[in-house]
Amino acid sequence: MALARRRLLELCKRHKDELIDDWIENVLALPPERGRYTDRPVGEVTENVRSWLAAFTRILEDGSETLLDEFITHLVEQRYATGYSISGPLIAASEFRTAVAGVLDTTHDDGDADGTSSIDVLRAVDALLLQFEHRFAEAYAQRSLFASEERYREIVELSSDVLATIDQEGMLTRLNVRFEVLFGHSRQAWIGRPITALAVAADVPALRALVMSASRAEAPREATIRCGTRAGLTKVMTVRITRLYGEDASLALMRDVTEEVARRAQILHSEKLASIGQVAASVAHELNNPMAWVMANLEQIRSGAHKLVSAARPVASGSYEDLLRAIDLIDRSCHEALAGVERMRDIVTDLNLFSSSSERKPERVDLVDVIELALRMTGPQLSQLCRIERHYGEMPPLVGYPGKLSQVFVNLFINAAQAMPNRPRDENLVRVTARFDDGVHHVEVEDNARGMTPEVVERIFDPFFTTKEESARPGIGLWVSRNIVEEQHGTMTVSSKPGIGTVFTIRLTGLNPADLPALRPPPEPPRQSSRGTILFVDDEPMLLNAFARAFEERHEVLVAKSGHEALDLLRDRGGRIDAIVCDLLMPQMSGMALYDEIGERFPQLQPKMAFMSGGAFTPSAREFVERVDNPKIAKPISLDDLERVIADLLSGGQKRGH
């Protein structure tokens, strides 16, 4: 074989150009199905053939494979850069044997004095090609492995999740770059530290259980873990740890779900408020009914007292003076009782407004009213701890959601109350300042409580952040509040100094007023209506009695305790009714259903209907109130308001949206 290799070396040197030409010609003549390498440019193929021959010549001269290794590296990189078939270089190299055979045949060099034949030379060629194939396959496998590792590394590094490997003891052995982005720590500084050190103290046992489960090669499990960052933030992470097959290591996938969990918490918070709103509306409805008849009866008693005074005054002498004093006492007592009922009505109204966090349409909002509502809702807690100062400038209405805005201020007032130090009440202060400037509503809520450090201020609007130890609250109050303000085209900022106090500043421009209905004109004083036949429909008998007594001197009054009873009465009278005042929500047949039935049987009476409501707290009732243009009156009802609505119905000049 050594003689054959020497003879092949002499052939390569003496007939170098012929070999190169034949080799190139043979490669270019290869059919396409034998490899995409034949599609390479002629210059590239020529250069590669020359490199092959130089590498083979060097091996034949001194056994050095340096040129071959360099060329093979070039071919492998060329294959990755161009994407041609891996079999292409092997097929092209095999054409060296054909070229050598051609030169041997052309030169008629069939033997030598040393006894080597052309067959021996071709065997030497086969040995060189086999050496090339082995080295090429090895280099390509190594390059493929490197490329695969690079792709894996790229996938790991570009992942939006934290990917980490841990050993059997739970020590971190590798981390992707997402770790640094999310937690702010250096990856190298954390290699060799336990993965459990990332979790807050309360969640360490849950994370440790995941590590132990993976080390025992159990089925992968997932847990939600709170982790602290270098900046002091709290991230909520879902963590899943899986044992790596065939290794004493595990892969931990940690996904940041802080915003997602915060959104879920906000949804639950909104649903809770909605449930409270449903209960509040139901309670309000039940309270408003008895308050309605109490209010109506008190107004009648007071009116009767005024009549007695007027009748008795001309003959006031002797015992009549005692009568006048007694009547005056009745009048003053009724006045105070009415004030109490009106206060209860205001409380119920506030409760309904505050609980209406799911408002579907914006309204014109008096921001001072919203602030005062929040102060009333937090009054029992706030007034015990501090003084409250109000500084209100002229504030035009803005368009927004009053229920949601009231929640913002309630949250700020509660936070201020909870931050107050333990000192005399008069030393603690909450100051509310509101003004309108350059088209923007400005509100500042300032306190002289404990204040906050710059680090706390930086994180105060982050979801789940709270400074209250062992707090049962989720720590999303200020995050939700800022979202509410931003939803209504505003901003919410904070400044604070430890030991001095905190100032929250809200700036609002409000929503677009273009879609709002025109402002209603102020109610006119009640006017004396012409006499008519009025039908009152309500499931509260005492309220019906009060209305009958109030209006029986001016009108023919009919009462019905249900929708069915009202229909029977209308049928008996042939629909001859001048006005109908009906409760919106009643058992069996609601005022809404009665409206539809009257539309079928007595359509001329539909425009003559007005509706009373202690709270339209069902979806169908809210839809009806928005859809139907008939007058609506909120319970408890002032007799003056009711007289005004009846007068409008009798005159045919129905006022929309009362």
C-alpha positions as CSV (number, residue, x, y, z in Angstrom):
1,M,0.0,0.0,0.0
2,A,2.9,2.4,0.7
3,L,4.2,1.9,-2.9
4,A,0.7,2.6,-4.3
5,R,0.4,5.7,-2.2
6,R,3.8,6.9,-3.4
7,R,2.7,6.3,-7.0
8,L,-0.5,8.2,-6.4
9,L,1.4,11.1,-5.0
10,E,3.6,11.3,-8.1
11,L,0.4,11.1,-10.3
12,C,-1.1,14.0,-8.3
13,K,1.9,16.2,-8.8
14,R,2.8,15.3,-12.4
15,H,-0.8,15.4,-13.7
16,K,-2.3,17.9,-11.3
17,D,-4.0,20.0,-14.0
18,E,-5.5,17.0,-15.8
19,L,-6.8,15.6,-12.5
20,I,-8.4,18.9,-11.6
21,D,-10.0,19.4,-15.0
22,D,-11.4,15.8,-15.1
23,W,-12.6,16.1,-11.5
24,I,-14.4,19.4,-12.1
25,E,-16.0,18.1,-15.3
26,N,-17.2,14.9,-13.6
27,V,-18.7,16.9,-10.7
28,L,-20.5,19.3,-12.9
29,A,-21.9,16.4,-15.0
30,L,-23.5,14.8,-12.0
31,P,-27.3,14.5,-12.3
32,P,-29.3,16.7,-9.9
33,E,-30.8,13.8,-8.1
34,R,-27.3,12.9,-6.8
35,G,-27.1,16.0,-4.7
36,R,-27.7,19.7,-4.7
37,Y,-23.9,20.3,-4.5
38,T,-23.9,20.3,-8.4
39,D,-25.9,23.5,-8.3
40,R,-23.0,25.4,-6.7
41,P,-21.2,28.0,-8.8
42,V,-18.4,26.7,-11.0
43,G,-15.9,28.9,-9.3
44,E,-16.8,27.5,-5.9
45,V,-16.6,23.9,-7.2
46,T,-13.2,24.6,-8.8
47,E,-11.9,26.0,-5.6
48,N,-13.2,23.1,-3.6
49,V,-11.6,20.5,-6.0
50,R,-8.2,22.3,-5.7
51,S,-8.5,22.2,-1.9
52,W,-9.3,18.5,-2.0
53,L,-6.3,17.7,-4.2
54,A,-4.0,19.9,-2.0
55,A,-5.2,18.1,1.1
56,F,-4.8,14.6,-0.4
57,T,-1.4,15.5,-1.7
58,R,-0.3,16.7,1.8
59,I,-1.5,13.4,3.3
60,L,0.4,11.4,0.7
61,E,3.6,13.4,1.3
62,D,3.9,13.5,5.0
63,G,0.7,12.0,6.5
64,S,-0.4,15.5,7.8
65,E,-4.2,15.9,7.9
66,T,-4.1,19.7,8.7
67,L,-5.2,20.8,5.3
68,L,-7.9,18.2,5.2
69,D,-9.3,19.2,8.6
70,E,-9.3,22.9,7.5
71,F,-11.0,22.0,4.3
72,I,-13.6,19.8,5.9
73,T,-14.3,22.6,8.4
74,H,-14.8,24.9,5.5
75,L,-17.2,22.4,3.8
76,V,-19.3,21.9,6.9
77,E,-19.7,25.7,7.5
78,Q,-20.4,26.1,3.8
79,R,-23.1,23.5,4.0
80,Y,-24.7,25.3,7.0
81,A,-24.5,28.6,5.2
82,T,-25.9,27.4,1.9
83,G,-28.1,24.5,2.9
84,Y,-27.0,22.1,0.2
85,S,-27.4,18.4,0.8
86,I,-25.0,16.8,3.2
87,S,-24.3,14.0,0.7
88,G,-23.2,16.6,-1.9
89,P,-19.5,16.9,-0.8
90,L,-19.2,13.1,-0.4
91,I,-20.5,12.5,-3.9
92,A,-18.2,15.3,-5.3
93,A,-15.2,13.8,-3.5
94,S,-15.9,10.4,-4.9
95,E,-15.3,11.7,-8.4
96,F,-11.6,12.0,-7.5
97,R,-11.4,8.2,-8.1
98,T,-13.0,8.6,-11.6
99,A,-10.5,11.4,-12.4
100,V,-7.5,9.3,-11.3
101,A,-8.8,6.3,-13.3
102,G,-9.1,8.6,-16.3
103,V,-5.6,10.0,-16.0
104,L,-4.2,6.4,-15.6
105,D,-6.1,5.4,-18.7
106,T,-5.0,8.5,-20.7
107,T,-1.3,8.1,-19.8
108,H,-1.4,4.3,-20.3
109,D,0.4,4.0,-16.9
110,D,-0.8,0.5,-16.1
111,G,2.1,-0.6,-14.0
112,D,5.6,0.1,-12.6
113,A,8.8,-1.6,-12.0
114,D,8.0,-1.8,-8.3
115,G,5.1,-4.1,-9.1
116,T,2.2,-1.7,-8.3
117,S,-0.8,-1.7,-10.7
118,S,-3.5,0.8,-11.5
119,I,-5.8,-1.3,-9.3
120,D,-3.4,-0.7,-6.4
121,V,-3.4,3.1,-7.1
122,L,-7.2,3.1,-7.1
123,R,-7.2,1.3,-3.8
124,A,-5.0,4.0,-2.4
125,V,-7.6,6.5,-3.7
126,D,-10.4,4.6,-2.0
127,A,-8.4,4.7,1.3
128,L,-8.0,8.5,1.0
129,L,-11.7,8.9,0.2
130,L,-12.7,6.7,3.2
131,Q,-10.4,8.8,5.4
132,F,-12.1,11.9,4.1
133,E,-15.6,10.5,4.6
134,H,-14.8,9.5,8.2
135,R,-13.4,12.9,9.1
136,F,-16.2,14.7,7.3
137,A,-18.9,12.7,9.1
138,E,-17.2,13.3,12.4
139,A,-16.9,17.1,11.8
140,Y,-20.4,17.3,10.6
141,A,-21.8,15.5,13.6
142,Q,-19.8,17.8,15.9
143,R,-21.0,20.8,14.1
144,S,-24.6,19.6,14.1
145,L,-24.4,18.9,17.8
146,F,-23.0,22.4,18.3
147,A,-25.7,23.9,16.2
148,S,-28.4,22.0,18.1
149,E,-26.9,23.2,21.4
150,E,-26.9,26.8,20.0
151,R,-30.5,26.5,18.9
152,Y,-31.4,25.1,22.3
153,R,-29.4,27.9,24.0
154,E,-31.1,30.5,21.9
155,I,-34.6,29.1,22.7
156,V,-33.7,29.0,26.4
157,E,-32.3,32.5,26.3
158,L,-35.1,34.0,24.3
159,S,-37.8,32.4,26.4
160,S,-40.3,34.7,28.1
161,D,-40.2,32.4,31.1
162,V,-37.4,31.8,33.6
163,L,-35.7,28.5,32.8
164,A,-33.3,27.0,35.4
165,T,-31.6,23.7,36.0
166,I,-31.2,22.5,39.6
167,D,-29.3,19.5,41.0
168,Q,-30.7,16.9,43.4
169,E,-30.4,19.2,46.3
170,G,-32.3,22.0,44.6
171,M,-29.2,24.1,43.9
172,L,-29.3,26.3,40.8
173,T,-26.8,25.2,38.2
174,R,-28.0,27.2,35.2
175,L,-30.3,30.2,34.5
176,N,-31.4,32.0,31.4
177,V,-31.2,35.7,30.8
178,R,-34.9,36.1,31.7
179,F,-33.9,35.6,35.3
180,E,-31.9,38.8,35.3
181,V,-34.7,40.7,33.5
182,L,-37.4,39.6,35.9
183,F,-35.6,39.4,39.2
184,G,-32.8,41.9,38.7
185,H,-30.2,39.5,40.1
186,S,-27.0,38.4,38.3
187,R,-27.2,34.9,37.1
188,Q,-23.7,34.0,38.1
189,A,-24.3,35.3,41.6
190,W,-27.2,32.8,42.0
191,I,-25.5,29.7,40.6
192,G,-25.0,27.4,43.5
193,R,-27.8,28.9,45.6
194,P,-31.0,27.1,46.5
195,I,-34.0,27.8,44.2
196,T,-36.1,28.1,47.4
197,A,-34.2,31.3,48.3
198,L,-36.2,33.0,45.5
199,A,-39.5,32.5,47.3
200,V,-41.0,34.6,50.1
201,A,-40.8,32.9,53.5
202,A,-44.5,31.8,53.4
203,D,-44.1,30.0,50.1
204,V,-40.7,28.3,50.7
205,P,-42.4,25.0,51.8
206,A,-44.5,24.8,48.7
207,L,-41.4,25.3,46.4
208,R,-39.3,22.9,48.4
209,A,-42.1,20.2,47.9
210,L,-41.8,20.7,44.2
211,V,-38.0,20.2,44.3
212,M,-38.4,17.0,46.4
213,S,-41.1,15.7,44.1
214,A,-38.9,16.2,41.0
215,S,-35.9,14.6,42.7
216,R,-38.0,11.5,43.2
217,A,-38.9,11.5,39.5
218,E,-42.6,11.9,40.4
219,A,-45.1,13.3,37.9
220,P,-44.5,17.0,37.4
221,R,-46.6,19.3,39.6
222,E,-47.2,23.1,39.5
223,A,-47.5,25.6,42.3
224,T,-48.1,29.4,42.5
225,I,-45.2,31.0,44.4
226,R,-44.5,34.6,45.4
227,C,-40.9,35.6,44.7
228,G,-39.1,38.8,45.7
229,T,-37.0,40.8,43.2
230,R,-33.9,42.8,43.8
231,A,-35.9,46.0,43.6
232,G,-38.2,44.8,46.4
233,L,-41.2,43.9,44.2
234,T,-43.2,40.8,44.7
235,K,-43.7,38.7,41.6
236,V,-46.4,35.9,41.5
237,M,-44.9,33.0,39.6
238,T,-46.2,29.6,38.5
239,V,-43.4,27.1,39.0
240,R,-43.2,23.6,37.4
241,I,-40.2,21.4,38.0
242,T,-39.5,18.3,35.9
243,R,-36.8,15.7,36.3
244,L,-34.4,15.6,33.2
245,Y,-34.3,12.1,31.7
246,G,-31.1,10.2,32.4
247,E,-29.6,13.0,34.6
248,D,-29.4,13.8,38.3
249,A,-30.9,17.2,37.5
250,S,-34.3,18.9,37.0
251,L,-35.6,21.7,34.9
252,A,-37.6,24.5,36.5
253,L,-40.0,26.6,34.5
254,M,-41.1,29.8,36.2
255,R,-43.7,32.0,34.6
256,D,-44.6,35.5,35.7
257,V,-48.4,35.7,36.2
258,T,-48.4,38.8,38.4
259,E,-50.5,40.8,36.0
260,E,-52.8,37.9,35.2
261,V,-53.4,37.1,38.9
262,A,-54.0,40.8,39.6
263,R,-56.6,41.0,36.8
264,R,-58.3,37.9,38.2
265,A,-58.3,39.6,41.7
266,Q,-59.8,42.7,40.2
267,I,-62.5,40.7,38.5
268,L,-63.2,38.9,41.8
269,H,-63.2,42.3,43.5
270,S,-65.6,43.7,40.9
271,E,-67.8,40.6,41.2
272,K,-67.8,41.0,45.0
273,L,-68.8,44.6,44.6
274,A,-71.5,43.6,42.1
275,S,-72.9,41.1,44.6
276,I,-72.8,43.8,47.3
277,G,-74.6,46.0,44.9
278,Q,-77.3,43.4,44.3
279,V,-77.8,43.0,48.1
280,A,-77.7,46.8,48.6
281,A,-80.3,47.3,45.9
282,S,-82.5,44.6,47.4
283,V,-82.2,46.1,50.9
284,A,-82.8,49.5,49.5
285,H,-86.0,48.3,47.8
286,E,-87.2,46.7,51.0
287,L,-86.4,49.9,53.0
288,N,-87.7,52.3,50.5
289,N,-91.3,50.9,50.5
290,P,-91.9,51.4,54.2
291,M,-90.1,54.7,54.1
292,A,-92.5,55.7,51.3
293,W,-95.6,55.3,53.3
294,V,-94.0,56.7,56.5
295,M,-93.0,59.8,54.5
296,A,-96.4,60.1,52.8
297,N,-98.3,59.8,56.2
298,L,-96.0,62.2,57.9
299,E,-96.6,64.8,55.2
300,Q,-100.3,64.3,55.5
301,I,-100.2,64.7,59.3
302,R,-98.2,67.8,59.0
303,S,-100.6,69.1,56.3
304,G,-103.5,68.4,58.6
305,A,-101.8,70.1,61.5
306,H,-101.4,73.3,59.3
307,K,-105.1,73.2,58.5
308,L,-106.0,72.9,62.1
309,V,-103.8,75.8,63.0
310,S,-105.4,77.9,60.3
311,A,-108.9,77.0,61.5
312,A,-108.2,77.5,65.1
313,R,-106.2,80.7,65.0
314,P,-109.1,83.1,64.4
315,V,-110.8,82.0,67.6
316,A,-107.7,81.4,69.6
317,S,-108.5,82.0,73.3
318,G,-108.5,80.0,76.5
319,S,-108.2,76.3,75.8
320,Y,-107.6,76.9,72.1
321,E,-104.2,78.1,72.9
322,D,-103.4,74.7,74.4
323,L,-104.8,73.2,71.2
324,L,-102.5,75.4,69.1
325,R,-99.5,74.4,71.1
326,A,-100.4,70.8,70.7
327,I,-100.8,71.2,67.0
328,D,-97.5,73.1,66.8
329,L,-95.8,70.2,68.6
330,I,-97.3,67.8,66.1
331,D,-96.0,70.0,63.3
332,R,-92.5,70.2,64.7
333,S,-92.4,66.5,65.4
334,C,-93.5,65.6,61.9
335,H,-90.9,68.0,60.5
336,E,-88.1,66.3,62.5
337,A,-89.5,62.8,61.6
338,L,-89.5,63.8,57.9
339,A,-85.9,65.0,58.2
340,G,-85.0,61.6,59.6
341,V,-86.8,59.8,56.8
342,E,-85.0,62.0,54.2
343,R,-81.7,61.2,55.9
344,M,-82.5,57.5,55.6
345,R,-83.3,58.0,51.9
346,D,-80.0,59.7,51.4
347,I,-78.1,56.9,53.1
348,V,-79.8,54.3,50.9
349,T,-79.1,56.5,47.8
350,D,-75.4,56.6,48.8
351,L,-75.3,52.9,49.3
352,N,-76.8,52.3,45.9
353,L,-74.5,54.7,44.2
354,F,-71.3,53.4,45.9
355,S,-72.2,49.8,45.0
356,S,-72.8,50.6,41.4
357,S,-69.2,49.6,40.3
358,S,-70.5,48.0,37.1
359,E,-72.0,51.1,35.6
360,R,-72.7,50.6,32.0
361,K,-73.0,54.2,30.9
362,P,-71.1,57.3,32.0
363,E,-73.0,60.2,33.6
364,R,-72.5,63.8,34.3
365,V,-70.6,63.8,37.6
366,D,-70.3,66.4,40.2
367,L,-66.8,65.5,41.6
368,V,-67.5,67.3,44.9
369,D,-70.6,65.1,45.4
370,V,-68.5,62.0,44.7
371,I,-65.9,63.1,47.3
372,E,-68.7,63.8,49.8
373,L,-70.2,60.4,49.2
374,A,-66.9,58.8,49.9
375,L,-66.5,60.8,53.1
376,R,-70.0,59.8,54.2
377,M,-69.2,56.1,53.5
378,T,-65.9,56.3,55.5
379,G,-67.1,58.8,58.1
380,P,-67.6,56.4,61.0
381,Q,-63.9,55.3,60.7
382,L,-62.3,58.5,59.5
383,S,-64.0,60.9,61.9
384,Q,-62.9,58.9,65.0
385,L,-59.2,59.2,64.0
386,C,-58.7,62.6,62.5
387,R,-60.0,66.0,61.5
388,I,-61.2,66.5,57.9
389,E,-60.7,69.7,56.0
390,R,-62.4,70.5,52.8
391,H,-61.3,73.1,50.2
392,Y,-63.5,73.1,47.1
393,G,-63.3,75.5,44.3
394,E,-65.8,75.9,41.4
395,M,-66.0,72.6,39.7
396,P,-68.0,72.1,36.5
397,P,-69.4,68.6,36.0
398,L,-67.4,66.0,34.2
399,V,-68.4,62.8,32.3
400,G,-67.5,59.6,34.1
401,Y,-68.6,56.7,36.3
402,P,-69.5,58.1,39.8
403,G,-69.7,54.7,41.5
404,K,-66.2,53.8,40.4
405,L,-64.8,57.2,41.3
406,S,-66.3,57.0,44.7
407,Q,-64.5,53.7,45.3
408,V,-61.2,55.5,44.4
409,F,-61.8,58.1,47.1
410,V,-63.1,55.6,49.6
411,N,-59.8,53.7,49.2
412,L,-57.7,56.8,49.7
413,F,-59.6,57.8,52.8
414,I,-59.4,54.3,54.3
415,N,-55.6,54.1,53.6
416,A,-55.2,57.5,55.3
417,A,-57.1,56.4,58.3
418,Q,-55.1,53.2,58.6
419,A,-51.8,55.1,58.3
420,M,-52.7,57.5,61.1
421,P,-50.3,57.3,64.2
422,N,-51.7,56.7,67.6
423,R,-52.1,60.3,68.9
424,P,-55.0,62.6,69.8
425,R,-57.6,63.0,67.1
426,D,-57.1,66.7,66.6
427,E,-53.5,66.2,65.7
428,N,-54.4,64.0,62.8
429,L,-55.6,65.6,59.6
430,V,-57.0,64.6,56.2
431,R,-57.3,67.5,53.8
432,V,-59.2,67.3,50.5
433,T,-58.6,70.0,47.9
434,A,-60.5,70.2,44.6
435,R,-60.2,72.7,41.9
436,F,-60.7,73.1,38.1
437,D,-57.9,74.5,36.0
438,D,-57.3,74.6,32.3
439,G,-60.0,72.0,31.5
440,V,-58.7,69.6,34.2
441,H,-60.3,68.6,37.5
442,H,-57.6,68.4,40.2
443,V,-58.2,66.6,43.5
444,E,-55.6,66.2,46.3
445,V,-56.1,63.9,49.3
446,E,-53.4,64.9,51.8
447,D,-52.7,63.5,55.2
448,N,-50.2,64.0,58.0
449,A,-49.9,60.4,58.8
450,R,-46.7,58.2,58.9
451,G,-45.7,58.8,55.3
452,M,-43.8,56.4,53.0
453,T,-40.2,55.9,52.1
454,P,-39.1,56.5,48.4
455,E,-38.8,52.7,48.0
456,V,-42.5,52.2,49.1
457,V,-43.7,55.1,46.9
458,E,-42.0,53.5,43.9
459,R,-44.0,50.3,44.5
460,I,-47.3,51.6,45.9
461,F,-49.3,51.1,42.7
462,D,-47.9,47.6,42.1
463,P,-50.5,44.8,42.4
464,F,-50.3,42.7,45.6
465,F,-48.0,45.2,47.3
466,T,-49.0,46.2,50.8
467,T,-47.3,47.7,53.7
468,K,-49.8,46.2,56.2
469,E,-48.3,43.2,58.0
470,E,-50.5,40.0,57.9
471,S,-53.0,41.9,55.8
472,A,-56.0,39.9,54.6
473,R,-56.5,42.3,51.8
474,P,-55.0,41.4,48.4
475,G,-53.0,44.6,48.0
476,I,-54.6,45.7,44.8
477,G,-56.6,48.7,46.1
478,L,-54.4,51.4,44.7
479,W,-53.6,49.4,41.6
480,V,-57.4,49.2,40.9
481,S,-57.9,52.8,41.8
482,R,-55.3,54.0,39.3
483,N,-56.8,51.8,36.6
484,I,-60.2,53.4,37.3
485,V,-58.8,56.9,37.1
486,E,-56.9,56.1,33.9
487,E,-60.1,54.5,32.4
488,Q,-61.7,57.9,32.8
489,H,-58.9,59.8,31.1
490,G,-57.0,60.8,34.2
491,T,-53.8,60.3,36.1
492,M,-53.1,59.4,39.7
493,T,-49.8,60.2,41.4
494,V,-48.4,60.2,44.9
495,S,-45.7,62.0,46.9
496,S,-44.8,61.2,50.4
497,K,-42.2,61.8,53.1
498,P,-41.7,59.5,56.2
499,G,-43.0,61.2,59.3
500,I,-44.5,64.1,57.3
501,G,-47.4,62.6,55.4
502,T,-48.7,61.7,51.9
503,V,-50.4,63.5,49.1
504,F,-52.4,61.6,46.4
505,T,-53.1,63.8,43.3
506,I,-55.8,62.9,40.8
507,R,-56.2,64.8,37.6
508,L,-59.3,64.1,35.4
509,T,-60.4,65.4,32.1
510,G,-63.4,63.0,31.9
511,L,-64.9,61.0,29.1
512,N,-66.5,62.3,25.9
513,P,-69.8,64.1,26.7
514,A,-71.0,63.9,23.1
515,D,-73.2,60.8,23.7
516,L,-74.8,62.0,26.9
517,P,-78.5,63.2,27.0
518,A,-79.2,66.9,27.5
519,L,-79.3,68.1,31.0
520,R,-82.8,67.9,32.5
521,P,-84.4,71.2,33.5
522,P,-85.0,71.7,37.2
523,P,-88.3,70.5,38.5
524,E,-91.2,72.9,38.4
525,P,-93.2,73.7,41.6
526,P,-96.2,71.4,41.8
527,R,-99.2,72.9,40.2
528,Q,-102.9,72.2,40.8
529,S,-104.0,69.5,38.4
530,S,-107.5,69.1,37.0
531,R,-109.5,66.4,38.6
532,G,-109.1,62.9,37.2
533,T,-109.2,59.2,37.9
534,I,-105.9,57.9,39.2
535,L,-105.0,54.2,39.6
536,F,-102.2,53.4,42.1
537,V,-100.8,49.9,41.7
538,D,-98.4,48.6,44.4
539,D,-98.0,45.4,46.5
540,E,-97.7,47.5,49.7
541,P,-101.2,48.1,51.1
542,M,-100.1,50.8,53.6
543,L,-98.5,52.8,50.8
544,L,-101.7,52.5,48.8
545,N,-103.7,53.8,51.8
546,A,-101.3,56.7,52.2
547,F,-101.7,57.7,48.6
548,A,-105.4,57.3,48.7
549,R,-105.7,59.6,51.7
550,A,-103.3,62.2,50.1
551,F,-105.2,62.5,46.8
552,E,-108.8,61.5,47.5
553,E,-109.9,65.2,47.9
554,R,-108.5,66.2,44.5
555,H,-109.0,63.1,42.4
556,E,-111.0,59.9,42.1
557,V,-108.5,57.4,43.5
558,L,-108.4,53.7,42.7
559,V,-105.9,51.2,44.2
560,A,-104.8,47.7,43.1
561,K,-102.5,45.5,45.1
562,S,-101.2,43.6,42.1
563,G,-100.9,43.7,38.3
564,H,-103.6,41.2,37.8
565,E,-106.0,43.2,40.1
566,A,-105.2,46.3,38.1
567,L,-106.0,44.6,34.8
568,D,-109.3,43.4,36.2
569,L,-110.2,46.9,37.3
570,L,-109.3,48.3,33.9
571,R,-111.4,45.7,32.2
572,D,-114.4,46.4,34.5
573,R,-114.1,50.2,33.7
574,G,-113.5,49.7,30.0
575,G,-110.1,51.3,30.3
576,R,-111.5,54.6,31.5
577,I,-108.6,55.8,33.6
578,D,-106.8,59.1,33.4
579,A,-103.4,58.2,35.0
580,I,-101.7,55.1,36.3
581,V,-98.9,55.2,39.0
582,C,-97.4,51.7,39.2
583,D,-94.6,50.0,41.2
584,L,-91.9,48.7,38.9
585,L,-91.0,45.5,40.8
586,M,-93.9,43.4,42.2
587,P,-94.4,39.7,42.7
588,Q,-96.3,37.6,40.2
589,M,-96.8,40.4,37.7
590,S,-94.2,43.3,37.7
591,G,-94.9,46.8,36.5
592,M,-93.0,46.0,33.4
593,A,-95.3,43.1,32.6
594,L,-98.3,45.2,33.4
595,Y,-97.0,47.8,30.9
596,D,-96.8,45.2,28.2
597,E,-100.3,43.8,29.0
598,I,-101.9,47.3,28.9
599,G,-100.1,47.9,25.6
600,E,-102.0,44.8,24.2
601,R,-105.4,45.6,25.7
602,F,-105.5,49.3,26.3
603,P,-102.7,50.8,24.2
604,Q,-104.0,54.4,24.7
605,L,-103.1,54.1,28.4
606,Q,-99.4,53.3,28.0
607,P,-98.4,56.9,27.7
608,K,-100.4,57.7,30.9
609,M,-98.3,55.4,33.1
610,A,-95.7,56.5,35.6
611,F,-93.4,54.0,37.5
612,M,-92.3,54.0,41.1
613,S,-89.2,52.1,42.1
614,G,-87.3,51.4,45.3
615,G,-84.3,50.3,43.2
616,A,-84.1,48.9,39.7
617,F,-81.6,46.2,40.7
618,T,-82.5,43.5,38.1
619,P,-81.1,43.5,34.6
620,S,-84.6,43.4,33.1
621,A,-85.6,46.4,35.2
622,R,-82.5,48.4,34.2
623,E,-83.2,47.6,30.6
624,F,-86.8,48.7,30.9
625,V,-85.9,52.0,32.7
626,E,-83.5,52.8,29.8
627,R,-85.9,51.7,27.0
628,V,-89.3,53.2,28.2
629,D,-89.7,56.9,28.2
630,N,-92.5,57.1,30.8
631,P,-91.9,59.1,34.0
632,K,-90.0,57.3,36.8
633,I,-90.1,58.2,40.5
634,A,-87.7,57.0,43.2
635,K,-89.1,55.8,46.5
636,P,-89.5,57.1,49.1
637,I,-91.7,59.6,47.2
638,S,-92.3,63.2,48.1
639,L,-96.0,64.0,47.7
640,D,-95.0,67.2,45.8
641,D,-93.0,65.1,43.3
642,L,-95.9,62.7,42.9
643,E,-98.4,65.5,42.4
644,R,-96.2,67.0,39.8
645,V,-96.0,63.7,37.8
646,I,-99.8,63.2,38.1
647,A,-100.4,66.7,36.8
648,D,-98.2,66.0,33.8
649,L,-100.0,62.8,33.0
650,L,-103.4,64.4,33.3
651,S,-102.4,67.3,31.1
652,G,-100.9,65.0,28.5
653,G,-97.6,66.9,28.7
654,Q,-95.6,63.8,29.8
655,K,-92.2,64.8,31.1
656,R,-89.6,62.3,30.0
657,G,-87.2,60.7,32.4
658,H,-88.4,62.0,35.7
